[in-house]
Amino acid sequence: MTNNDFEQEKIKLTPETGFSLVGIDYFSEPVNQLYTVEHFEMYQDALNAKKSRKNPDEYFILYKGAGGEFFSR
């Protein structure tokens, strides 16, 4: 997956409100490797869910900033 494809996938999965926990499926098609695990209203809940995963480094949190910009952590 190229950097641009990866960024486009992240933008597509970023929720309008709240926070989405997203995982990476390394065995999927290169353009569809990201998938939403769960949506949360609060960042702390999403962060706790990420930390509780077996391999937390394979997950990240997507959300929009106050100015509509896309963020991932």
N, C-alpha and C positions, 0 to 999 in steps of 0.2 A: 504494500500500500504506500503510495507516495504521500509526502507531507500534505499536499493540497487535497488529496482524496480524504485523508484522515481528518483534516480540518473541516471539510465539507460534511462529513459524517457527524462530527461533533456538533456542528451548527444545526444540522437536521434533527438531532436528538435533544437539543437544549430546550427545556420547557419555558413557556412564557412566564410562569410563576413557580416558585418553589425550587427544589433541587432534585436532580435525577442522579441516582447511582448507576453508572454505566460500566459494563464489562467488555473485555476483548475476547473474541473467539478466533484464535489463531488458525483454526482449521477451516474457517468459512471463506467464501469468495473475498478477494482483496477489497472490494468496495463495500462489503456488508459485514465487516468484522466487529463492529460495535453493536451492542444491544443494551436496552434499558433493563436493569434488574428491578428497580423499585423507585417510586417517586416519594419525596418527603416535602412537607411544608417548612420544616426548620432545618437549617444547616447542621446543627449539632446532631440531629437524628441521622442524617445522611452520613456524617462523619463516623458516628458510632457503628453504623451498619457496615461501612467500609472497613473499619478496624476489626470487626468481628469475622471477616472473611478469612478463609484459609491462607490466601495469598493476596493481601491488601494492595500490593503494588500493581496488580493486574486490574484494578478498578480505579475509577476516578469519578468526581462529582462535577456535573455540568449545571450551570445556572447563568441567568442574565443579570448584569449589573443595573444600577439605577438609570444609566444612560442608554440601556438597550444593548450594551456590548456583551459579548460572549466570554465566559470564564470557565476554566476547568482546574480542578485541584486534585 
